[in-house]
Amino acid sequence: ICSRETAQNSDAWSERNPLHGHCAVVTLLAQDVFGGTILRVSLEGTEFVAMRSHYYNLLPDKTEHDLTREQFNGRFPEGLEAEERTRSYLLSNPKTNFRYLVLKTRFEKLAMIG
């Protein structure tokens, strides 16, 4: 369900790395399904500084779950300090909101088929 249309940076997205630029919208969708909290780390000072930040989920059982970490090809920087972010913070960006709604619609269609 992830595509160039739902990527934060459509120019950097590729079929080889379909999760590139999808952390915010996938994290929102995961929160819809599993609940929990959204966590954000700054990528400032890392080789991924152009991406600015990375989002992932803290589930209700307090386990961290990162559905888009593989976009970093095993090179995700360790030791980054996470902070909580709200849905409203992420969805206040109109582009993120649009990408999330597209992804959510695709997910719901697949869920109805499956």
Backbone as CSV, one residue per row, in Angstrom:
resi,resn,N_x,N_y,N_z,CA_x,CA_y,CA_z,C_x,C_y,C_z
1,ILE,0.817,-1.205,0.000,0.000,0.000,0.000,0.857,1.265,0.000
2,CYS,2.156,1.124,0.290,3.064,2.271,0.249,3.502,2.504,-1.193
3,SER,3.507,3.751,-1.602,3.849,4.085,-2.982,4.506,5.455,-3.039
4,ARG,4.868,5.849,-4.237,5.433,7.180,-4.449,4.455,8.253,-3.954
5,GLU,3.165,8.017,-4.167,2.125,8.983,-3.777,2.039,9.179,-2.263
6,THR,2.349,8.145,-1.506,2.227,8.231,-0.047,3.560,8.482,0.653
7,ALA,4.629,8.627,-0.111,5.955,8.891,0.453,6.123,10.370,0.778
8,GLN,6.873,10.652,1.817,7.142,12.037,2.211,7.928,12.754,1.118
9,ASN,8.863,12.054,0.499,9.653,12.608,-0.597,9.521,11.665,-1.777
10,SER,8.606,11.979,-2.675,8.317,11.066,-3.781,9.527,10.875,-4.693
11,ASP,10.413,11.857,-4.778,11.598,11.719,-5.620,12.583,10.694,-5.066
12,ALA,12.608,10.499,-3.769,13.533,9.552,-3.136,12.937,8.151,-3.014
13,TRP,11.628,8.009,-3.229,10.968,6.715,-3.103,11.370,5.819,-4.273
14,SER,11.443,4.519,-4.027,11.708,3.555,-5.108,11.043,2.228,-4.769
15,GLU,10.826,1.419,-5.779,10.250,0.092,-5.555,11.202,-0.777,-4.741
16,ARG,12.503,-0.517,-4.842,13.493,-1.268,-4.057,13.397,-0.932,-2.573
17,ASN,12.924,0.276,-2.254,12.798,0.713,-0.868,11.409,1.338,-0.693
18,PRO,10.362,0.512,-0.711,8.991,1.041,-0.706,8.568,1.726,0.590
19,LEU,9.314,1.548,1.665,8.967,2.201,2.931,9.634,3.559,3.095
20,HIS,10.511,3.915,2.175,11.215,5.191,2.281,10.215,6.345,2.386
21,GLY,10.401,7.152,3.435,9.559,8.322,3.620,8.142,8.031,4.078
22,HIS,7.933,6.897,4.712,6.595,6.498,5.149,6.427,6.386,6.663
23,CYS,7.438,6.741,7.442,7.342,6.473,8.879,6.155,7.173,9.531
24,ALA,5.908,8.432,9.214,4.814,9.161,9.878,3.461,8.529,9.571
25,VAL,3.194,8.270,8.302,1.867,7.766,7.937,1.662,6.313,8.361
26,VAL,2.711,5.498,8.301,2.605,4.112,8.764,2.427,4.077,10.277
27,THR,3.118,4.969,10.984,2.983,5.033,12.435,1.558,5.425,12.838
28,LEU,0.975,6.364,12.118,-0.418,6.738,12.385,-1.351,5.559,12.147
29,LEU,-1.149,4.853,11.046,-1.985,3.694,10.740,-1.800,2.596,11.777
30,ALA,-0.567,2.368,12.205,-0.303,1.361,13.239,-0.988,1.751,14.547
31,GLN,-1.015,3.026,14.860,-1.699,3.477,16.075,-3.203,3.230,15.951
32,ASP,-3.756,3.399,14.760,-5.177,3.078,14.542,-5.463,1.627,14.899
33,VAL,-4.568,0.749,14.488,-4.774,-0.695,14.653,-4.424,-1.168,16.054
34,PHE,-3.288,-0.724,16.595,-2.759,-1.275,17.842,-2.893,-0.367,19.059
35,GLY,-3.182,0.929,18.843,-3.195,1.877,19.952,-1.787,2.293,20.303
36,GLY,-1.605,2.809,21.492,-0.276,3.191,21.951,0.078,4.630,21.645
37,THR,1.371,4.892,21.681,1.929,6.233,21.580,2.833,6.337,20.357
38,ILE,2.935,7.529,19.814,3.845,7.789,18.707,5.125,8.379,19.270
39,LEU,6.262,7.821,18.845,7.572,8.319,19.250,8.292,8.899,18.046
40,ARG,9.104,9.944,18.305,9.872,10.600,17.253,11.318,10.732,17.701
41,VAL,12.231,10.480,16.766,13.643,10.769,16.992,14.110,11.735,15.916
42,SER,14.969,12.660,16.303,15.582,13.576,15.353,16.720,12.855,14.648
43,LEU,16.836,13.075,13.357,17.934,12.492,12.591,19.041,13.506,12.331
44,GLU,18.955,14.643,13.017,19.991,15.673,12.945,21.328,15.068,13.347
45,GLY,22.359,15.358,12.585,23.691,14.851,12.909,23.940,13.420,12.472
46,THR,23.009,12.825,11.727,23.192,11.464,11.211,23.296,11.519,9.685
47,GLU,23.638,10.401,9.089,23.693,10.358,7.627,22.312,10.531,6.993
48,PHE,21.260,10.463,7.811,19.889,10.593,7.313,19.276,11.956,7.633
49,VAL,20.110,12.959,7.849,19.651,14.290,8.237,18.628,14.856,7.248
50,ALA,18.720,14.507,5.983,17.769,15.019,4.990,16.337,14.574,5.283
51,MET,16.186,13.468,6.006,14.854,12.975,6.365,14.304,13.699,7.597
52,ARG,15.116,14.436,8.289,14.793,15.255,9.460,14.428,14.458,10.706
53,SER,13.492,13.527,10.620,13.091,12.767,11.807,12.538,11.410,11.395
54,HIS,12.353,10.567,12.423,11.798,9.231,12.198,10.780,8.948,13.291
55,TYR,9.654,8.379,12.890,8.558,8.063,13.818,8.370,6.559,13.908
56,TYR,7.965,6.111,15.104,7.631,4.703,15.325,6.675,4.616,16.503
57,ASN,6.240,3.411,16.852,5.185,3.230,17.843,5.695,2.631,19.152
58,LEU,5.088,3.090,20.232,5.220,2.466,21.549,3.847,1.869,21.827
59,LEU,3.780,0.549,21.824,2.498,-0.141,21.971,2.002,-0.082,23.413
60,PRO,0.724,-0.364,23.637,0.176,-0.311,24.997,0.910,-1.201,25.997
61,ASP,1.527,-2.298,25.525,2.277,-3.169,26.439,3.704,-2.659,26.685
62,LYS,3.999,-1.437,26.191,5.283,-0.744,26.371,6.408,-1.288,25.504
63,THR,6.102,-2.105,24.497,7.124,-2.524,23.542,7.169,-1.529,22.391
64,GLU,8.373,-1.273,21.919,8.542,-0.393,20.769,8.409,-1.228,19.504
65,HIS,7.708,-0.665,18.522,7.514,-1.364,17.256,7.718,-0.370,16.119
66,ASP,8.677,-0.667,15.269,9.034,0.222,14.172,8.801,-0.503,12.850
67,LEU,7.683,-0.212,12.222,7.308,-0.901,10.991,8.042,-0.406,9.752
68,THR,8.768,0.694,9.860,9.455,1.226,8.681,10.968,1.308,8.841
69,ARG,11.517,0.691,9.864,12.968,0.774,10.100,13.772,0.190,8.944
70,GLU,13.209,-0.770,8.234,13.989,-1.391,7.158,14.305,-0.414,6.023
71,GLN,13.657,0.752,6.003,13.993,1.741,4.979,15.437,2.237,5.126
72,PHE,16.047,2.014,6.289,17.411,2.455,6.554,18.454,1.394,6.189
73,ASN,18.006,0.269,5.658,18.907,-0.790,5.181,19.941,-1.220,6.225
74,GLY,19.482,-1.374,7.475,20.359,-1.850,8.538,21.319,-0.802,9.087
75,ARG,21.164,0.449,8.690,22.088,1.498,9.126,21.413,2.534,10.027
76,PHE,20.315,2.160,10.678,19.632,3.117,11.544,20.552,3.501,12.693
77,PRO,20.728,4.793,12.939,21.624,5.225,14.014,21.098,4.829,15.393
78,GLU,21.974,4.319,16.210,21.605,3.899,17.566,21.766,5.059,18.549
79,GLY,21.106,4.958,19.688,21.277,5.906,20.777,20.557,7.233,20.616
80,LEU,19.589,7.300,19.733,18.848,8.540,19.547,17.766,8.651,20.615
81,GLU,17.589,9.823,21.162,16.611,10.076,22.224,15.227,10.287,21.607
82,ALA,14.274,9.470,22.019,12.907,9.565,21.495,12.058,10.492,22.354
83,GLU,11.109,11.136,21.704,10.133,11.966,22.409,8.745,11.654,21.847
84,GLU,7.735,11.817,22.677,6.360,11.545,22.235,5.867,12.644,21.318
85,ARG,5.055,12.244,20.357,4.342,13.175,19.483,2.885,12.734,19.433
86,THR,2.011,13.682,19.231,0.584,13.370,19.162,0.151,13.196,17.710
87,ARG,-0.972,12.520,17.547,-1.578,12.393,16.213,-1.840,13.772,15.626
88,SER,-2.380,14.648,16.462,-2.736,15.970,15.956,-1.501,16.722,15.455
89,TYR,-0.359,16.504,16.087,0.878,17.126,15.623,1.200,16.646,14.212
90,LEU,1.188,15.327,14.011,1.503,14.776,12.689,0.465,15.178,11.641
91,LEU,-0.796,15.131,12.023,-1.862,15.411,11.063,-2.076,16.902,10.812
92,SER,-1.394,17.748,11.573,-1.514,19.190,11.328,-0.818,19.598,10.030
93,ASN,0.053,18.745,9.528,0.685,18.991,8.233,-0.270,18.476,7.155
94,PRO,-0.798,19.353,6.303,-1.781,18.923,5.297,-1.284,17.815,4.367
95,LYS,-0.005,17.835,4.024,0.536,16.788,3.143,0.578,15.439,3.862
96,THR,0.984,15.464,5.127,0.993,14.223,5.909,-0.431,13.704,6.072
97,ASN,-1.358,14.584,6.348,-2.763,14.198,6.502,-3.277,13.537,5.218
98,PHE,-2.991,14.136,4.075,-3.429,13.566,2.802,-2.809,12.186,2.583
99,ARG,-1.491,12.074,2.800,-0.808,10.793,2.593,-1.359,9.716,3.529
100,TYR,-1.633,10.094,4.769,-2.214,9.157,5.738,-3.587,8.674,5.272
101,LEU,-4.427,9.578,4.807,-5.774,9.188,4.361,-5.711,8.248,3.153
102,VAL,-4.798,8.490,2.246,-4.624,7.592,1.098,-4.186,6.215,1.581
103,LEU,-3.191,6.173,2.461,-2.684,4.899,2.985,-3.765,4.163,3.767
104,LYS,-4.498,4.886,4.590,-5.565,4.281,5.392,-6.653,3.687,4.497
105,THR,-7.026,4.393,3.458,-8.038,3.889,2.516,-7.565,2.611,1.846
106,ARG,-6.312,2.592,1.420,-5.751,1.381,0.804,-5.744,0.212,1.787
107,PHE,-5.348,0.486,3.017,-5.309,-0.547,4.051,-6.711,-1.107,4.306
108,GLU,-7.686,-0.223,4.438,-9.064,-0.665,4.709,-9.614,-1.487,3.557
109,LYS,-9.288,-1.126,2.322,-9.730,-1.923,1.178,-9.124,-3.321,1.214
110,LEU,-7.844,-3.404,1.543,-7.183,-4.724,1.650,-7.789,-5.534,2.791
111,ALA,-8.079,-4.895,3.903,-8.658,-5.588,5.052,-10.038,-6.151,4.706
112,MET,-10.787,-5.465,3.879,-12.114,-5.934,3.479,-11.998,-7.126,2.530
113,ILE,-10.966,-7.138,1.703,-10.756,-8.234,0.752,-10.256,-9.462,1.484
114,GLY,-9.289,-9.249,2.398,-8.627,-10.349,3.089,-9.508,-10.921,4.130
